[in-house]
Amino acid sequence: MKISLGPLLYCWEKQQVIDFYQQVANSQIPLVYLGEAVCSRRRELKWGDYLELAKMLKSAGKDVVLSTLALIEAPSEYTELKRQVDNGEFMIEANDMAAVYLAKEHKQPFVCGASINNYNRASLDILQRLGMQRFVMPVELSKTWLSQVVDKKPSFEVEVLGHGYLPLAHSARCFTARHSQLAKDSCETVCRQYSKGLLAQTQEAQPLLRLNGIQTQSASCVDLRSEISAMVKIGVDVFRVSPSSLACIAKADALVEALNSGAMDAQYPLSDEHCNGYWFGEAGLKSLS
């Protein structure tokens, strides 16, 4: 099994993002995804900036995958997507079927992201024939589902988001802009004010969701580090850490060290606000052992 660092899903200042990936370059993390996967209006970094970061990470020995938008809404976004797919050097993570189509047309291998609804083996086998090398399991599915899907060892790899805030849905509307009484088209990139998204609570003041622009996330951090041994037995190839702070780099590094030393059953301290229900076939916000 390998440890991966997923794409940064939040809108950080440009220098903060550069500093983050410079620390990633100095880490032991072997597989890194990067790119804007949430909203095209986040223009702190341009396509050229991500390409430079990708080359820097590659020179540091990382396997780099460029992540694409999960919701293509405009012709300009499709044009940008074409540039990403036809970059000539790096594999892409297709987070929308438009990216799958373009990768097939360009005969480029790709990773199928969790935002594409893959709910059965037949769909995955079709995508594999189109060029899919690895798929990220949709976050709402369980280990029972996964064990059934990979019962007969597939020719593609399997990746599971094992640590981070779960991306649950995307919308054409921007919830963060609406919260600030701004129109989406003139949002002023207000999501920069929320480095981990905007926490939404119930009327009883219980954490419910995180609003991250057009993306809705879990309020609690999913933590499946204690399930790594079970994942290996099922046939999971990659354990993804979805970053939300610099501390996530250290957590991913610790997982790499544990796997390299064979300590897959290591015990990890869990925060009070963590969840893992989906993995066990329960409500996602539950915390089960």
C-alpha positions in Angstrom: 0.0 0.0 0.0 1.1 3.6 -0.7 0.1 6.8 1.0 -1.2 9.7 -1.1 -1.8 13.3 -0.4 -5.0 14.5 -2.1 -5.5 17.8 -3.8 -5.9 20.9 -1.6 -9.6 21.6 -1.6 -9.5 25.0 0.0 -8.8 28.4 -1.3 -5.5 29.5 0.3 -3.2 32.5 -0.6 -0.7 31.7 -3.3 2.4 31.9 -1.2 0.7 29.6 1.5 0.1 27.0 -1.2 3.6 27.2 -2.5 5.1 26.9 1.0 2.8 23.9 1.6 4.0 22.0 -1.4 7.6 22.8 -0.7 7.1 21.0 2.7 5.4 18.2 0.8 8.5 17.9 -1.4 10.7 17.4 1.7 8.3 14.7 3.0 8.3 11.0 2.5 4.9 11.0 0.8 5.3 9.1 -2.5 2.1 10.2 -4.4 0.8 13.7 -4.6 -2.3 15.1 -6.3 -2.6 18.8 -6.9 -4.7 21.3 -8.8 -8.0 23.2 -8.5 -10.7 20.5 -8.0 -13.5 22.7 -6.6 -14.1 26.1 -8.2 -12.7 27.8 -11.3 -13.2 31.2 -9.7 -10.3 30.4 -7.3 -7.5 32.1 -9.3 -4.8 32.4 -6.6 -2.8 29.9 -8.7 -3.0 29.6 -12.4 -2.6 26.5 -14.5 1.1 27.4 -15.1 1.7 27.7 -11.3 0.3 24.2 -10.7 2.5 22.9 -13.6 5.6 24.4 -12.0 4.7 22.9 -8.6 4.1 19.5 -10.3 7.6 19.6 -11.9 9.1 20.6 -8.5 7.5 17.7 -6.8 8.5 15.3 -9.5 12.1 16.5 -9.2 11.8 15.7 -5.5 10.9 12.1 -6.4 7.1 12.3 -6.1 4.6 10.6 -8.3 2.4 13.6 -9.3 -1.2 13.5 -10.5 -3.0 16.7 -11.7 -6.6 16.9 -10.3 -9.3 18.4 -12.5 -12.6 20.2 -11.6 -15.4 18.2 -10.2 -18.1 20.3 -11.9 -17.6 21.7 -15.4 -20.0 24.6 -15.9 -18.7 26.8 -18.8 -16.9 26.5 -22.2 -13.9 28.3 -20.7 -13.6 25.6 -18.0 -13.7 22.9 -20.7 -11.0 24.7 -22.7 -8.8 24.7 -19.6 -9.6 21.1 -19.0 -8.2 20.3 -22.5 -5.0 21.9 -21.6 -4.7 19.9 -18.4 -5.4 16.6 -20.0 -3.0 17.3 -22.9 -0.1 18.5 -20.6 2.3 15.9 -22.0 3.9 14.8 -18.7 1.5 14.1 -15.8 -1.4 11.8 -15.4 -4.7 13.5 -14.4 -7.4 12.7 -11.8 -10.7 12.9 -13.7 -13.3 14.3 -11.4 -15.9 14.8 -14.1 -16.9 12.6 -17.0 -15.8 15.4 -19.4 -12.2 14.7 -18.2 -12.7 11.0 -18.8 -13.9 11.7 -22.4 -10.9 13.9 -23.1 -8.4 11.5 -21.6 -9.8 8.7 -23.8 -9.6 11.0 -26.9 -6.0 11.8 -26.2 -5.2 8.2 -25.2 -4.0 9.4 -21.8 -4.2 7.2 -18.7 -6.1 8.7 -15.8 -7.2 8.3 -12.2 -11.0 8.3 -11.6 -11.8 10.6 -8.7 -14.4 10.0 -6.0 -16.8 12.6 -7.4 -17.6 10.3 -10.3 -20.3 7.9 -9.3 -18.9 4.4 -9.6 -21.2 2.0 -7.8 -20.5 -1.3 -9.5 -17.7 -3.4 -11.0 -19.2 -3.2 -14.5 -18.8 0.6 -14.6 -15.2 0.3 -13.3 -14.3 -2.3 -16.0 -15.7 0.0 -18.7 -13.6 2.9 -17.3 -10.6 0.7 -17.2 -10.9 0.0 -20.9 -11.1 3.7 -21.5 -7.7 4.2 -19.8 -8.4 4.3 -16.0 -5.4 3.2 -14.0 -6.8 3.7 -10.5 -10.1 4.7 -9.0 -10.9 6.5 -5.8 -13.9 4.9 -4.0 -16.9 7.2 -3.5 -16.7 8.3 0.1 -20.2 7.2 1.0 -19.5 3.5 0.2 -18.4 0.8 2.6 -15.7 -1.8 3.0 -18.3 -4.5 2.4 -19.1 -2.9 -1.0 -15.4 -2.6 -1.8 -14.6 -6.1 -0.9 -17.3 -7.4 -3.2 -16.2 -5.1 -6.1 -12.6 -6.2 -5.9 -13.3 -9.9 -5.0 -11.7 -10.8 -8.3 -8.5 -8.8 -8.4 -9.0 -6.0 -11.0 -6.3 -4.7 -13.3 -6.8 -1.2 -11.9 -5.7 0.1 -8.5 -8.0 1.1 -5.7 -7.6 4.2 -3.6 -9.6 5.1 -0.4 -9.9 8.5 1.2 -8.9 7.5 4.7 -8.2 10.8 6.5 -9.6 14.3 6.0 -12.9 16.1 5.5 -15.2 14.2 3.2 -16.3 15.8 0.0 -20.0 15.0 -0.1 -21.5 17.0 -2.9 -21.1 19.9 -5.4 -23.6 22.5 -6.5 -23.9 25.1 -9.2 -24.5 27.6 -6.3 -21.8 28.9 -4.0 -22.9 28.5 -0.4 -20.0 30.5 1.0 -20.8 33.5 -1.2 -24.5 33.3 -0.3 -23.5 33.3 3.4 -21.7 36.6 2.8 -24.7 37.9 0.8 -22.6 37.9 -2.4 -23.5 36.7 -5.9 -21.5 33.8 -7.2 -20.3 35.8 -10.2 -19.0 38.5 -7.9 -18.0 36.4 -4.9 -14.7 38.2 -4.3 -13.3 34.8 -3.5 -14.7 35.1 0.0 -13.8 31.4 0.6 -10.2 32.6 1.2 -11.4 33.6 4.7 -12.1 30.0 5.6 -9.0 27.8 5.5 -11.0 24.7 6.4 -14.4 25.7 5.0 -17.2 27.3 6.9 -18.7 25.1 9.6 -22.5 24.8 9.6 -24.3 23.7 12.7 -27.8 22.5 13.5 -30.2 24.6 15.6 -29.0 22.5 18.6 -25.4 23.8 17.8 -24.2 20.4 16.7 -21.6 20.4 13.8 -23.3 19.3 10.6 -21.4 20.2 7.4 -18.6 22.3 6.1 -19.4 24.8 3.3 -16.4 25.0 1.0 -17.6 27.3 -1.9 -19.7 25.1 -4.2 -18.6 22.0 -2.3 -20.3 20.5 0.8 -18.0 18.6 3.1 -18.4 16.6 6.4 -18.2 18.6 9.5 -16.0 15.9 11.2 -12.7 14.5 9.9 -12.9 10.9 8.6 -10.2 8.9 10.2 -9.6 5.3 8.9 -6.0 4.9 9.9 -6.9 2.0 12.2 -8.4 0.3 9.2 -5.2 0.2 7.1 -4.6 -3.5 7.9 -8.2 -4.4 6.8 -7.7 -2.3 3.7 -4.6 -4.2 2.7 -6.4 -7.5 3.1 -9.3 -6.3 0.9 -6.9 -5.1 -1.8 -6.6 -1.3 -1.4 -3.5 0.0 -3.1 -3.5 3.7 -1.9 -4.6 5.4 1.3 -5.4 9.0 0.7 -4.9 11.9 3.2 -7.0 14.9 2.2 -5.0 18.0 3.4 -6.5 20.8 5.4 -3.4 22.1 7.2 0.4 21.7 7.4 -0.2 19.1 10.2 -1.6 16.7 7.5 1.9 16.4 6.0 3.2 15.0 9.3 0.3 12.6 9.6 0.9 11.3 6.1 4.6 11.0 6.8 3.9 9.0 10.0 1.7 6.6 7.9 4.5 6.1 5.4 6.9 5.3 8.2 4.4 2.8 9.7 3.9 1.0 6.4 7.7 0.9 5.7 8.3 -0.6 9.1 5.4 -3.1 8.8 3.5 -1.5 11.7 0.1 -1.5 9.9 -1.7 -2.2 13.1 -0.3 0.9 14.9 -2.8 2.7 17.2 -3.5 6.3 16.3 -5.0 9.0 18.6 -8.4 10.0 17.4 -9.8 13.5 17.9 -13.2 14.0 19.5 -14.6 15.2 16.2 -13.9 12.3 13.8 -16.2 10.0 11.8 -16.0 6.7 10.0 -19.6 5.5 9.7 -19.6 5.1 5.9 -16.8 2.6 6.0 -18.8 0.4 8.2 -22.0 0.8 6.3 -23.6 3.2 8.8 -24.5 6.9 8.7 -21.4 8.7 7.7 -21.2 11.1 10.7 -21.0 8.1 13.2 -17.8 7.2 15.0 -17.5 3.4 15.2 -14.7 1.1 16.3 
